[in-house]
Amino acid sequence: MGVHFIAGLRMLVGCEVVSVSAMTSHVDLILPPPDNLSSVFHLENGCSGVFVMVVSSRSPKILWRVVGTNGTLQIERGFQGQHGYLVSLYDANGQ
């Protein structure tokens, strides 16, 4: 499942991922491992970001956060237990 969200990230930012550091865990034994993923990535354009995927909860959570020189873009799936996405854009001043 995560591979599709990484493909979405590549499409969103328009460049390739050059390095990734991640930690995984297996929390819910009913699900195949891993069911939790936390990662930090670095893009070829110099930006870095965070990708978190938690599927071991009643309301699965997926979060993209991309931090650049002009601000931060965050896309959250499953916000507050609801279906759909919450998109937040913060400029360099945090507004």
N, C-alpha and C positions, 0 to 999 in steps of 0.2 A: 504493500500500500504506500509506503513512504516514497518509493521511486516516482510515483505520479506527482506527489507534492514537490519533489525536487525539480521535476520537469517544469512544473508551474512556476517555481521560483526562477529558474533559468529564463523562462519566457517573460516573467514579470520584470526582471532587472536587465534583460537583454545582453547578458554576458555569461561566461563560464565560471564555474566554481574551480578554484585552483588548490584549495586545501580545506580539510575538514577535521575537526576533533570532536569526538562524540562519546557519550556514555549511555549505556543501555541497561535496562533492568527487566526482570520478569516478576511481576507482582501477582497477576491473576492466573492461577494454574490451569484454568479452563481454556485460556487463550494460548496460542503458540507463542514462544518467545521470539524476539523481545516484545513487550507490550508497552514499554516506555522508552522514549528516545529524547535525549537532550544533546544538541550539537551547536558548535560555533563554526562558522565557515568564513572563508576569505575569497573574494571575487577578483577576477583579473583586472577590473577597473579600480582596485584599491579599496573598495567598500568591504565591510565585514558585517556579519549578521548572525542571528540566532534562529534555529529551527527546533521546535519542541513538538513532540507528538505523544499523546497519552491516550491509549485505547482501553486501558484497564479501569475505566470509570463508567458510570451510568450515562454520563454525557461526555463522549469523547471530545478531546480538546486538541486542536491543531493551531499553531501560532507561528507566523512568519514575522520577523522584525528585521528590517534592513536599515542600517545607519549609514548615512552619507554626509558629505560636507555641507549640504543644503538642508539637512534635517533627517527625520526618521519616519519610515513608513511601517505601520504595523497592520497585519491582517490576521484576524482571529476567527476561527471557525468554531461554532458551538458556543457562542458567547452567552453566559449566564444560563446554560442549559437549553437554549433555543437553537433551532435550525437556522442556517444562514451564516452570514459573515458580518463582522464589524471591522470597518476599515478606518484607521486613525492616521492622520498625517500631522507631524509636528515639525515646524520650521526650525532653523538653527537656534532660535531663541527659546524653543520649547513651547511655543504657542500653537 
